[in-house]
Amino acid sequence: MAYSVPLELYQQLEQQIGKELATQVAKTVENAIVLVEEQAKTLAVQKKIELKDELTKELVTKAEFLGEMKTLREEMKTLRAEIDLKVERLDRKFTVMFLVLLFTTIFLNKETLSFFLRVIGILK
């Protein structure tokens, strides 16, 4: 972006130090402002790149996220299988315990045994 010294400033410089020197001062000021603008643009681009790099290091990419999700799903599937296996074992244990308790009650208690035999039709 081109910058020029305001007309009033140039005229005051021209009156106080002369036309030739005022022209040199105006060009120097214009060049300095252009240089500062260029440095500001370069610094802004550099900061954007640094910020992007920093965010890239901190944030998770889509591929990393999907990989972690796949790992978690596999772990969940494994845990679900282990839980199902333990539930099945507990179910068998409870069934066996119930049958043991039932047969113990039936065979150790004569009244229960006779009731059971009446229910199935052997005794009348």
DRENDO-1510 file (C-alpha; in Angstrom, 1 decimal, always signed):
<recs>
REC; n; res; u; v; w
REC; 1; MET; +0.0; +0.0; +0.0 .
REC; 2; ALA; +1.5; +3.3; -1.1 .
REC; 3; TYR; +1.7; +6.0; +1.5 .
REC; 4; SER; +2.3; +9.7; +0.9 .
REC; 5; VAL; +3.0; +12.4; +3.4 .
REC; 6; PRO; +0.1; +14.7; +3.9 .
REC; 7; LEU; +0.2; +17.9; +1.8 .
REC; 8; GLU; +0.1; +20.3; +4.7 .
REC; 9; LEU; +3.1; +18.5; +6.4 .
REC; 10; TYR; +5.0; +18.6; +3.1 .
REC; 11; GLN; +4.3; +22.3; +2.6 .
REC; 12; GLN; +5.5; +23.1; +6.2 .
REC; 13; LEU; +8.7; +21.1; +5.7 .
REC; 14; GLU; +9.2; +22.9; +2.3 .
REC; 15; GLN; +8.9; +26.3; +4.0 .
REC; 16; GLN; +11.2; +25.5; +6.9 .
REC; 17; ILE; +14.0; +23.4; +5.3 .
REC; 18; GLY; +13.6; +23.9; +1.5 .
REC; 19; LYS; +12.1; +22.0; -1.4 .
REC; 20; GLU; +14.9; +19.6; -2.0 .
REC; 21; LEU; +15.4; +18.6; +1.6 .
REC; 22; ALA; +11.6; +18.4; +2.2 .
REC; 23; THR; +11.2; +16.0; -0.8 .
REC; 24; GLN; +14.0; +13.8; +0.6 .
REC; 25; VAL; +12.4; +13.8; +4.1 .
REC; 26; ALA; +9.0; +12.9; +2.7 .
REC; 27; LYS; +10.4; +10.0; +0.6 .
REC; 28; THR; +12.3; +8.7; +3.7 .
REC; 29; VAL; +9.2; +8.9; +5.8 .
REC; 30; GLU; +7.2; +7.1; +3.0 .
REC; 31; ASN; +9.8; +4.4; +2.7 .
REC; 32; ALA; +10.0; +3.9; +6.4 .
REC; 33; ILE; +6.2; +3.5; +6.6 .
REC; 34; VAL; +6.2; +1.0; +3.7 .
REC; 35; LEU; +9.0; -0.9; +5.4 .
REC; 36; VAL; +7.1; -1.0; +8.7 .
REC; 37; GLU; +4.0; -2.3; +6.9 .
REC; 38; GLU; +6.0; -5.0; +5.2 .
REC; 39; GLN; +7.5; -6.1; +8.5 .
REC; 40; ALA; +4.1; -6.1; +10.1 .
REC; 41; LYS; +2.7; -8.3; +7.3 .
REC; 42; THR; +5.7; -10.7; +7.6 .
REC; 43; LEU; +5.3; -10.8; +11.4 .
REC; 44; ALA; +1.5; -11.5; +11.1 .
REC; 45; VAL; +2.2; -14.4; +8.7 .
REC; 46; GLN; +4.9; -15.8; +11.0 .
REC; 47; LYS; +2.5; -15.6; +14.0 .
REC; 48; LYS; -0.2; -17.3; +12.0 .
REC; 49; ILE; +2.2; -20.2; +11.1 .
REC; 50; GLU; +3.3; -20.5; +14.7 .
REC; 51; LEU; -0.2; -20.6; +16.0 .
REC; 52; LYS; -1.3; -23.2; +13.4 .
REC; 53; ASP; +1.7; -25.4; +14.3 .
REC; 54; GLU; +0.9; -25.1; +18.0 .
REC; 55; LEU; -2.7; -25.9; +17.5 .
REC; 56; THR; -1.8; -28.8; +15.2 .
REC; 57; LYS; +0.4; -30.3; +18.0 .
REC; 58; GLU; -2.4; -29.8; +20.6 .
REC; 59; LEU; -5.5; -30.9; +18.7 .
REC; 60; VAL; -6.3; -34.4; +17.6 .
REC; 61; THR; -6.6; -35.2; +13.9 .
REC; 62; LYS; -9.6; -37.0; +12.6 .
REC; 63; ALA; -7.6; -40.1; +11.8 .
REC; 64; GLU; -6.2; -40.2; +15.4 .
REC; 65; PHE; -9.7; -39.7; +16.8 .
REC; 66; LEU; -11.2; -42.5; +14.7 .
REC; 67; GLY; -8.3; -44.8; +15.6 .
REC; 68; GLU; -8.9; -44.2; +19.3 .
REC; 69; MET; -12.6; -44.8; +18.8 .
REC; 70; LYS; -11.9; -48.1; +17.1 .
REC; 71; THR; -9.6; -49.1; +20.0 .
REC; 72; LEU; -12.3; -48.2; +22.6 .
REC; 73; ARG; -14.9; -50.1; +20.7 .
REC; 74; GLU; -12.7; -53.2; +20.6 .
REC; 75; GLU; -12.1; -52.9; +24.4 .
REC; 76; MET; -15.8; -52.5; +25.0 .
REC; 77; LYS; -16.5; -55.7; +22.9 .
REC; 78; THR; -13.9; -57.6; +24.9 .
REC; 79; LEU; -15.3; -56.4; +28.2 .
REC; 80; ARG; -18.9; -57.2; +27.1 .
REC; 81; ALA; -17.8; -60.8; +26.2 .
REC; 82; GLU; -16.1; -61.2; +29.6 .
REC; 83; ILE; -19.2; -59.9; +31.4 .
REC; 84; ASP; -21.5; -62.3; +29.5 .
REC; 85; LEU; -19.2; -65.2; +30.4 .
REC; 86; LYS; -19.3; -64.3; +34.1 .
REC; 87; VAL; -23.0; -63.9; +34.0 .
REC; 88; GLU; -23.4; -67.3; +32.4 .
REC; 89; ARG; -21.2; -68.8; +35.1 .
REC; 90; LEU; -23.2; -67.2; +37.9 .
REC; 91; ASP; -26.4; -68.3; +36.3 .
REC; 92; ARG; -25.1; -71.9; +36.3 .
REC; 93; LYS; -24.0; -71.6; +39.9 .
REC; 94; PHE; -27.4; -70.3; +41.0 .
REC; 95; THR; -29.2; -73.1; +39.1 .
REC; 96; VAL; -27.1; -75.7; +40.8 .
REC; 97; MET; -27.5; -74.1; +44.2 .
REC; 98; PHE; -31.3; -74.0; +43.7 .
REC; 99; LEU; -31.4; -77.6; +42.7 .
REC; 100; VAL; -29.2; -78.7; +45.6 .
REC; 101; LEU; -31.5; -76.7; +48.0 .
REC; 102; LEU; -34.6; -78.1; +46.5 .
REC; 103; PHE; -33.4; -81.8; +46.7 .
REC; 104; THR; -32.1; -81.2; +50.2 .
REC; 105; THR; -35.4; -79.8; +51.3 .
REC; 106; ILE; -37.3; -82.6; +49.6 .
REC; 107; PHE; -35.2; -85.6; +50.8 .
REC; 108; LEU; -34.6; -84.3; +54.3 .
REC; 109; ASN; -38.2; -83.3; +55.1 .
REC; 110; LYS; -40.7; -86.2; +54.9 .
REC; 111; GLU; -43.8; -84.0; +54.6 .
REC; 112; THR; -42.2; -82.1; +51.6 .
REC; 113; LEU; -41.3; -85.5; +50.0 .
REC; 114; SER; -44.9; -86.8; +50.4 .
REC; 115; PHE; -46.3; -83.5; +49.0 .
REC; 116; PHE; -43.9; -83.6; +46.0 .
REC; 117; LEU; -44.9; -87.2; +45.3 .
REC; 118; ARG; -48.6; -86.3; +45.5 .
REC; 119; VAL; -48.0; -83.4; +43.1 .
REC; 120; ILE; -46.5; -85.6; +40.5 .
REC; 121; GLY; -49.1; -88.3; +41.0 .
REC; 122; ILE; -47.1; -91.2; +42.6 .
REC; 123; LEU; -48.8; -91.0; +46.0 .
REC; 124; LYS; -52.5; -90.4; +46.6 .
</recs>
